[in-house]
Amino acid sequence: MRRRLWLSIAAAVIGASLLAAAGFASPAKSSAPSSFSGAKKGGTLHINISDSDVDYIDPQLSYYVPGWALLYTTCRQLLNYPDKSGKAGTRLYADGAVAFPKVSRGGKTYTFTVRSGMKFSNGKPLTAKNYKFAIDRAADPKLGSPAGPFMSDIKGFEKANTSGGHVSGVTAKGSKVIINLIAPHADFLSRVAMMFFCPMPTNTPTVAAGVNSFPGSGPYYVSSRTPGRTIVLKKNKYYKGSRPQNVNEIDVNVLTNQDTSLLQTKRGSVDYDLGGHPGTEDASLSRQYGVNKKQYWVNPDISTNYFAMNTIAAPFAGNLAARKAVNYAIDRKALIATQGAHAGVATDQLLPPSLQGFSNANIFPFRPNVSQAKKLLKNKSYKVTLFEGGSDIRKARAAALQAQLKRAGFDVSITGLATGVMYKRCGTKSEASSGAFQLCDVGWVADYPDPFDFVDVLLNGNNIQDTNNNNYAYFNNAKYNRQMNVANGLIGAKRYSTYGNLDIAISKNAVPNAYWINFNNRDFIGPKTGCWTFQPIYASPDFARLCRK
């Protein structure tokens, strides 16, 4: 989905009980987050999401940064990330489980013991069956969950994802959740902390539209959502864990106006805008409030933004030269300039520099080489449609891209959409195959700090489905698919170097996308908002931690 890597996955995230005989290292013991004292309790947080809405508020369907930032307050996964900034916020701890799992020799069977006495916000017991149900629900083809790339190595998941039924490799016995994998994978425990594994009541409907309210297992629960209008989160009175619950309620208004929202945040009637603020304001905000002092905050993401090129429709299908031409024609530094002060750094490949495995290959120029682009196109011209999100900052870069590509011979028409709608349409295979778009302005923020979450999730053609795709280029190359599968079975330094080499090879020789920026997260909070914590895994304020002054 956003972050900076401080930990070695192989050494610090694999799990506390992986056996040395299986070839895995063990991390230091992970503990629950400390409780917060001194924060003012009560009140309501007022949050906007300007120019967009969440895609879903259903944990097994949501896959858009604003949705996960909110769901982080509502879900008690078996393993979780603490309510802390910096390095401490990236360390897994046992949350719904009493400890890290016991892992079989060979690293394919994980046995979690679920805490006793936990309850959902409706007072019903939270048990091992609710964790199994979440995996079964994510596999149900009626739901169309994007969880497939993260659960497909669970035994029986693919069969259930095709024909329905329970995932055979997951069992719930008393307080135990037992998960059997097809093969050992070094990043599995990090995946268990994803929202797709959020426990749900076993009577939760499984419908493609998802649910708009559900009993929460974390500090808060989703009381209601009216798509296109509001989301309301309320405190879970049955939550007895160690995470904070500083405010009583979190009210979210979506599709708000970014300029108006900034004025409201300055006045204090809004606490924060998850949709961001106008990029033109960052220079003045940093001058007025300072950087990382009180209200204006800048933090690097583990993220990459890029223009996905539709490889299953003209003109990019089977046309490597045209895809390379886009990469030579764009002016990455000029695009970044449209995004305001402190926006980020230029890139021409998928893996972010802060992620292990990254190796700077200098594949394409950061400044345009129009003559090379025209040479590749053999002076032909192509009409292409760009699907673009609705915010002003996105419109600015779309207009800049349009002008840059025109000089090389691409006639770009821009279709403006609400950002969530854009991701849905770009992730729908029929939209791509019909040629509804040729370019899509997308970004990827790490679900967890491992190269699998970029290379495999965004480029492995085996994961393409009818809807909710993350491979927006619909890139499907049998050779690279096999190499990705091999890379995911590796651990340690070999894992990272293999993924790094794959990143370079695909970015240089197959060119499914035009990468241009590794963004910083730039946040502005209101004067009445306190207890700021930037949660690095979710690349957003920690809403359970935020308080009203």
Secondary structure, 3 states (H helix, E strand, C coil): CCCCCCCCHHHHCCCCECCHHHCCCCCCCCCCCCCCCCCCCCCEEEEEEECCCCCCCCCCCCCCHHHHHHHCCCCCCCEECCCCCHHHHHCCEECCECCCCEECCCCCEEEEEECCCCECCCCCECCHHHHHHHHHHHHCCCCCCCCHHHHCCECCHHHHHHHCCCCCCEEEECCEEEEEECCCCCCHHHHHCCHHHCCCCCCCCCCCCCCCCECCCCCEEEEEEECCCEEEEEECCCCCCCCCCCCCEEEEEEEECHHHHHHHHHHCCCCEECCCCCHHHHHHHHHHHCCCCCCEEEEECCEEEEEEECCCCCCCCCCHHHHHHHHHHCCHHHHHHCCCCCCEEECCCCCCCCCCCCCCCCCCCCCCCHHHHHHHHCCCCEEEEEEECCCHHHHHHHHHHHHHHHCCCEEEEEEECCHHHHHHHHCCHHHHHCCCCCEEEEEEECCCCCCHHHHHHHHCHHHCCCCCCCCCCCCCCHHHHHHHHHHHCCCHHHHHHHHHHHHHHHHHHHCCEEEEEEEEEEEEECCCEECCCEECCCCEECCCCCEEC
